[in-house]
Amino acid sequence: MPEAASTQATIGNSEFDRDTALTRREPGVYDIDLSAGWTIINAVNGGYLLAVLGRALADALPHADPFTISAHYLTASQPGPAVVRTSVVRTGRTLSTGQASLFQYDEQGREVERIRVLASYGDLDTLPDDVRTTAKPPAIPPMDQCFGPQDSPAPVPGSSAITERLMIKLDPSTLGWALGAPSGKGEMRAWFGLADGRDADPFSLLLAVDALPPTAFELGIKGWVPTVELTVHVRSRPAQGPLRVSITTRNLAGGFLEEDAEVWDSAGRLVAQSRQLARVRLG
């Protein structure tokens, strides 16, 4: 069960940190037991998995902060033992690039690759403060006017253990699907944090971009929407406080859709962006 909200967790000392921590077996090889606490419809959430791989690369590379990370999800990961293998592609003064793969074992004991990642890392604290942008934070009602999974009168499609570990308050205008009246707009907006009160950092941003209900729900599509590919750009170290997450889909075609996400911190800064390609089951 998640930690009690009355004892606020801190970065480095929270359930998220413990469940993404790896044990270095040898240089470039890490062991981890993937937690069942981060599952969606019996599969491990893609954002949680990206954070696991992100932490492995932070240990393997000379730079600590993910700037851009692209993941291809090859097969569905399950709770239980896994191995992460990393390799250094290039190291430089301001950026280092590496790749990583996560493996599990099938019933015959053979390794199955679940995810493959290519990423570039740097030091977010060395970036200049200059910002020139036309992007604007999403307009979301105050948190006390938004709704979370615990407010649903019936089980939410796709809800599972991960919802107990997240603080998600959804914009009512993106909740038509929960009332049987999806808007058809392909939008999802919410306040976001970890349920134990841990503040956001670059690794929890990798979770945040993939933690909201799928935009497919607002398009009238139910069920699992598995990620095919997910790229995240971390733009700044987030300030303390809740995040605002906005996700949009403009094109569903051929059984695939894109989700474009923006994550804004409490200081009004755009701290992460992502695009993912996901598969939907029509009919």
C-alpha positions as CSV (number, residue, x, y, z in Angstrom):
1,M,0.0,0.0,0.0
2,P,1.2,3.6,-0.6
3,E,2.6,5.6,2.3
4,A,0.2,7.6,4.5
5,A,-0.3,11.1,3.2
6,S,0.2,12.4,6.8
7,T,4.0,11.6,6.5
8,Q,5.1,13.5,3.4
9,A,7.8,11.6,1.5
10,T,10.9,13.4,0.1
11,I,12.9,12.9,-3.1
12,G,15.2,9.9,-2.5
13,N,12.9,8.6,0.3
14,S,9.6,7.6,-1.2
15,E,7.8,4.6,-2.6
16,F,8.6,5.9,-6.1
17,D,12.3,6.1,-5.3
18,R,12.3,2.6,-3.8
19,D,10.3,1.0,-6.6
20,T,12.6,2.5,-9.3
21,A,15.9,1.7,-7.5
22,L,18.2,-0.7,-9.2
23,T,21.0,-2.9,-7.9
24,R,24.2,-2.7,-10.0
25,R,25.3,-6.3,-10.7
26,E,28.3,-5.2,-12.7
27,P,29.1,-2.1,-14.8
28,G,26.2,-1.5,-17.2
29,V,24.1,-4.3,-15.8
30,Y,21.3,-3.7,-13.2
31,D,18.7,-5.9,-11.4
32,I,15.3,-4.7,-10.3
33,D,12.1,-6.2,-9.1
34,L,9.3,-4.4,-11.0
35,S,6.6,-3.4,-8.5
36,A,3.0,-4.5,-8.9
37,G,2.1,-1.1,-7.4
38,W,2.5,0.6,-10.7
39,T,0.3,-1.6,-12.9
40,I,-2.4,-0.7,-15.4
41,I,-4.7,-3.6,-16.4
42,N,-2.1,-6.1,-15.2
43,A,0.7,-4.5,-17.2
44,V,3.4,-2.3,-15.7
45,N,2.8,1.4,-16.5
46,G,5.1,2.8,-19.3
47,G,6.0,6.0,-17.4
48,Y,7.2,4.0,-14.4
49,L,9.3,1.8,-16.6
50,L,10.8,4.8,-18.3
51,A,11.8,6.1,-14.9
52,V,13.4,2.8,-14.1
53,L,15.5,2.9,-17.3
54,G,16.1,6.6,-16.7
55,R,17.7,5.9,-13.4
56,A,19.9,3.2,-14.8
57,L,21.2,5.6,-17.4
58,A,21.8,8.3,-14.8
59,D,24.1,5.8,-13.0
60,A,25.8,4.7,-16.2
61,L,26.5,8.1,-17.8
62,P,28.6,11.0,-16.4
63,H,25.6,13.3,-16.5
64,A,22.7,12.8,-14.1
65,D,19.7,14.5,-15.7
66,P,17.6,13.2,-18.7
67,F,17.3,15.8,-21.4
68,T,15.6,13.6,-24.0
69,I,14.7,10.0,-23.8
70,S,13.0,7.9,-26.4
71,A,11.6,4.4,-25.7
72,H,10.2,1.7,-27.9
73,Y,7.9,-0.7,-26.0
74,L,8.4,-4.1,-27.5
75,T,6.4,-6.4,-25.2
76,A,4.3,-5.8,-22.1
77,S,6.3,-5.8,-18.9
78,Q,5.0,-7.7,-15.9
79,P,5.7,-7.3,-12.2
80,G,8.7,-9.2,-11.0
81,P,12.4,-9.6,-11.7
82,A,14.0,-7.7,-14.6
83,V,17.4,-6.9,-15.9
84,V,18.5,-3.6,-17.4
85,R,21.6,-3.4,-19.6
86,T,23.1,-0.1,-20.5
87,S,25.8,1.1,-22.9
88,V,27.5,4.4,-23.4
89,V,27.2,5.8,-26.9
90,R,29.1,9.1,-26.5
91,T,30.2,11.4,-23.7
92,G,30.8,15.1,-24.1
93,R,31.3,18.1,-21.9
94,T,27.6,19.1,-21.8
95,L,25.7,16.0,-23.0
96,S,26.2,12.3,-22.7
97,T,24.2,9.7,-24.8
98,G,23.5,6.2,-23.8
99,Q,21.1,3.3,-24.6
100,A,19.4,0.8,-22.3
101,S,17.2,-2.2,-22.6
102,L,15.0,-3.9,-20.0
103,F,14.6,-7.7,-20.1
104,Q,12.5,-10.2,-18.3
105,Y,12.3,-14.0,-18.6
106,D,9.6,-16.1,-20.3
107,E,8.3,-19.4,-19.0
108,Q,11.2,-21.3,-20.6
109,G,13.7,-19.0,-18.8
110,R,14.7,-17.1,-22.0
111,E,15.3,-13.4,-21.9
112,V,12.6,-11.3,-23.6
113,E,13.4,-7.6,-24.3
114,R,10.6,-5.4,-23.1
115,I,11.8,-1.9,-23.8
116,R,14.7,-0.3,-25.7
117,V,15.7,3.3,-24.9
118,L,18.1,5.9,-26.4
119,A,18.7,9.0,-24.3
120,S,20.9,12.1,-23.9
121,Y,21.7,13.4,-20.4
122,G,23.1,16.7,-19.1
123,D,22.9,19.0,-16.1
124,L,19.7,20.9,-15.8
125,D,21.1,23.2,-13.2
126,T,23.6,24.7,-15.7
127,L,21.0,25.8,-18.2
128,P,20.5,29.5,-18.7
129,D,17.3,31.2,-17.4
130,D,16.4,32.7,-20.8
131,V,12.9,31.5,-21.9
132,R,11.2,32.6,-25.2
133,T,8.0,30.7,-25.7
134,T,4.5,31.0,-27.0
135,A,3.4,28.1,-24.9
136,K,0.9,28.8,-22.1
137,P,-0.1,26.7,-19.0
138,P,-3.3,24.8,-19.4
139,A,-6.4,26.4,-17.9
140,I,-7.5,23.9,-15.2
141,P,-10.1,24.7,-12.5
142,P,-8.8,24.8,-8.9
143,M,-7.9,21.4,-7.5
144,D,-11.0,21.3,-5.2
145,Q,-13.2,21.6,-8.3
146,C,-11.5,18.7,-10.0
147,F,-12.0,15.0,-9.6
148,G,-9.9,11.9,-9.0
149,P,-10.4,8.1,-9.2
150,Q,-11.6,8.0,-5.7
151,D,-14.5,10.3,-6.6
152,S,-15.9,7.8,-9.2
153,P,-19.1,6.1,-8.2
154,A,-18.0,3.0,-10.2
155,P,-14.6,1.5,-11.1
156,V,-12.9,3.7,-13.8
157,P,-12.1,1.8,-17.0
158,G,-8.4,1.0,-16.8
159,S,-7.9,1.9,-13.2
160,S,-5.7,-0.3,-11.1
161,A,-3.0,-0.2,-8.5
162,I,-1.1,2.8,-9.8
163,T,-4.1,5.1,-9.0
164,E,-3.4,4.5,-5.3
165,R,0.1,5.9,-5.7
166,L,-0.8,9.1,-7.6
167,M,-2.6,12.3,-6.8
168,I,-4.6,13.0,-9.9
169,K,-7.4,15.6,-10.1
170,L,-8.9,15.7,-13.5
171,D,-10.4,18.7,-15.2
172,P,-14.2,18.1,-15.2
173,S,-14.3,19.2,-18.9
174,T,-12.2,16.1,-19.8
175,L,-14.3,13.7,-17.7
176,G,-17.2,13.1,-20.1
177,W,-16.0,9.5,-20.7
178,A,-16.5,8.7,-17.0
179,L,-20.1,9.8,-17.2
180,G,-20.8,7.9,-20.4
181,A,-20.7,11.0,-22.6
182,P,-17.2,11.4,-24.1
183,S,-16.6,14.8,-25.7
184,G,-14.9,13.5,-28.8
185,K,-12.1,16.1,-28.3
186,G,-9.2,13.8,-27.4
187,E,-8.1,16.0,-24.4
188,M,-7.1,15.2,-20.9
189,R,-6.0,17.7,-18.2
190,A,-5.2,17.3,-14.6
191,W,-3.4,18.3,-11.5
192,F,-0.7,15.7,-10.8
193,G,1.6,14.6,-8.0
194,L,2.6,11.5,-6.1
195,A,0.1,10.4,-3.4
196,D,2.8,10.4,-0.6
197,G,3.5,14.1,-1.2
198,R,7.0,13.6,-2.8
199,D,7.9,16.6,-4.9
200,A,8.6,16.2,-8.6
201,D,12.0,15.7,-10.1
202,P,13.2,14.8,-13.6
203,F,12.5,11.1,-13.1
204,S,9.0,11.6,-11.8
205,L,8.4,13.8,-14.9
206,L,9.0,10.7,-17.0
207,L,6.1,9.1,-15.1
208,A,3.8,12.2,-15.2
209,V,3.6,12.3,-19.0
210,D,2.1,8.7,-19.1
211,A,0.0,8.7,-15.9
212,L,-3.3,10.2,-16.9
213,P,-6.2,8.3,-18.4
214,P,-5.8,7.9,-22.2
215,T,-7.2,10.6,-24.4
216,A,-8.8,7.7,-26.3
217,F,-11.4,7.6,-23.5
218,E,-12.6,11.1,-24.5
219,L,-12.8,9.8,-28.1
220,G,-15.3,7.1,-27.0
221,I,-12.8,4.2,-27.0
222,K,-12.5,1.9,-23.9
223,G,-9.9,-0.5,-22.8
224,W,-6.1,-0.7,-22.8
225,V,-4.2,1.7,-25.0
226,P,-0.7,0.3,-25.1
227,T,2.3,2.6,-25.9
228,V,4.3,1.8,-29.0
229,E,6.9,4.6,-28.7
230,L,7.3,7.5,-26.2
231,T,9.7,10.4,-26.4
232,V,10.1,12.8,-23.4
233,H,12.0,16.1,-23.3
234,V,12.8,17.3,-19.8
235,R,13.2,21.1,-20.0
236,S,13.7,22.2,-16.5
237,R,14.0,20.9,-12.9
238,P,10.4,21.3,-11.5
239,A,9.6,23.6,-8.6
240,Q,8.0,22.2,-5.4
241,G,4.2,21.7,-5.6
242,P,1.7,20.1,-7.8
243,L,2.1,19.8,-11.6
244,R,-0.4,20.6,-14.3
245,V,-0.5,18.0,-17.1
246,S,-2.2,18.6,-20.5
247,I,-2.5,15.8,-23.1
248,T,-4.0,16.2,-26.5
249,T,-4.7,13.9,-29.5
250,R,-5.4,15.3,-32.9
251,N,-5.3,12.3,-35.1
252,L,-6.5,8.7,-34.7
253,A,-6.0,6.7,-37.8
254,G,-5.4,3.1,-38.7
255,G,-5.8,2.0,-35.1
256,F,-3.0,4.3,-33.8
257,L,-3.1,7.7,-32.1
258,E,-0.6,10.2,-30.9
259,E,-0.6,11.8,-27.4
260,D,1.2,15.2,-27.0
261,A,1.8,16.1,-23.4
262,E,2.9,19.2,-21.6
263,V,3.9,19.3,-17.9
264,W,3.9,22.6,-16.1
265,D,5.2,23.2,-12.6
266,S,3.9,25.4,-9.8
267,A,6.1,28.3,-10.9
268,G,4.4,28.3,-14.3
269,R,7.3,26.8,-16.2
270,L,7.0,24.2,-19.0
271,V,9.2,21.5,-17.4
272,A,8.5,18.5,-19.7
273,Q,7.0,17.7,-23.1
274,S,6.4,14.4,-24.7
275,R,4.9,12.6,-27.7
276,Q,3.8,9.0,-27.8
277,L,2.3,6.7,-30.4
278,A,-0.2,4.3,-29.0
279,R,-2.4,1.5,-30.4
280,V,-6.1,1.4,-29.9
281,R,-8.5,-1.5,-30.3
282,L,-11.5,-0.3,-32.4
283,G,-14.9,-2.0,-32.5
